[in-house]
Amino acid sequence: MKTIIEPFRIKSVEPIRMTTQEQRETVLREAGFNLFLVRATDVIIDLLTDSGTGAMSSEQWAGIMRGDESYAGADSFYRFQERIRELTGFEHILPTHQGRASERILFELVGGPGKVIPNNTHFDTTRANVEHSGAAAVDLPIAEAADPACLHPFKGNMDVAALERLIADVGRERIPLVMVTVTNNSGGGQPVSLENLRAVRAVCDRHGLPLFLDACRFAENAFLIKRREPGQAGRSVREIVLEMFGLADGATISAKKDGLANIGGLLLLRDETLLHRASNLLILTEGFITYGGLAGRDLEAMAQGFKEVVHEDYLAYRIRSVEYVGERLAAAGIPIMQPPGGHAIYIDAAALCPHIPREQFPGQAVVCGLYRIGGVRTVEIGSVMFGRSPARLELVRLAMPRRVYTQSHMDYVVEVCCELGSSRRELRGLRMVNEPPVLRHFTARFEEV
Ligand SMILES: *Cc1c(COP(=O)(O)O)cnc(C)c1O
């Protein structure tokens, strides 16, 4: 087998500013050991997030020039609509400025006090928008999702029996819709199987409930279905994507992930009444229904991005590049969440640094260590982000921007992780010295213990 190469050439480059460990030590102290407070030019490899950080293709940049900036009925909108209809089979498509705007509109319409929204695992903005409406956000992942070492191929699946129990407990009239997140971002970028989606659909049908997808990473999910699900290897990703969307009554999507765009979102709906109400809210707070808070050129970038993302050579490269980093880290004895998901590798910081107690944020210590050693920016997903809820894993996420870094960049990241692994005893815990009241991980400051 030959190496799976990046299926693109580089036409435009963005220089990386190299820094020394000494310089990074100063940066780290000035930023209060919080990488969200570090300037991007002080970062060598930026794995903070895969959201909106991808590289656009020459065709997308060509679309940017073609963008029709008419207020209403722009050509760019019709091209975008056509492309999304083809891809998803949905007739009604509203553009929004990003995923959370779609969530805000949806839950303002169907949420509210007393309502309950089940999901395999709510992403943080989804949960926040559900709760902002007054409704309760309930996570129903399968049990295997809680064990980082477990090799289940579809750890993103929803626990279907738990969904049945929830419906029996709270009553179907309190559940406006059931949501499934593909891939399950908060659960490690793990995919959901078609079998699981069909089973959730069957439960929804039995109780007359709509099923919505949080479909930010639908293409990575579809490719992992093709790779891992029995009987799916012979199908095209496009067919699998159509079946996934075909099982749903609606979807919220951020175009900043599998849309291969730097900004944008979508709300897909089947129900005409809901569409009418959502369109009114869109006009009220985002923009007219043919641009939804975006420029015509953004719609062009999205239209082309949603076409390119289902190319199987792209997806083979994408999934392999994440898996490659995972394999090399695991081989070096760095504990990671298994198996590697679609968009990121998660290091199990509690297992890597048993000498740092949870109160001293082992994940944040690893994040600071990776930056100090190699200028690699990652993010803590553990006690800093989620507070002191007891059952949390202490993870460090290495999110891979799409089409941005090459294999030698990734080799460098692996080397930095290995160096951290062999000097882990020297890593010190952190004390939070300034704790903001909400979403503290963005602005909190720390000191080394
Ligand atoms: C990124 C993301 C969102 C929110 O999208 P934004 O474009 O960042 O507002 C919602 N759900 C999931 C699963 C995501 O990954």
The ligand as an ORCA input file, in Angstrom:
! r2SCAN-3c Opt
* xyz 0 1
  C     -19.179     23.881     15.709
  C     -20.388     23.126     16.102
  C     -21.610     23.774     16.300
  C     -21.771     25.275     16.237
  O     -21.393     25.831     15.031
  P     -20.757     27.294     14.934
  O     -20.605     27.523     13.475
  O     -19.465     27.281     15.683
  O     -21.735     28.248     15.566
  C     -22.699     22.983     16.620
  N     -22.599     21.653     16.764
  C     -21.432     21.005     16.589
  C     -21.379     19.524     16.728
  C     -20.282     21.704     16.260
  O     -19.125     21.062     16.105
*
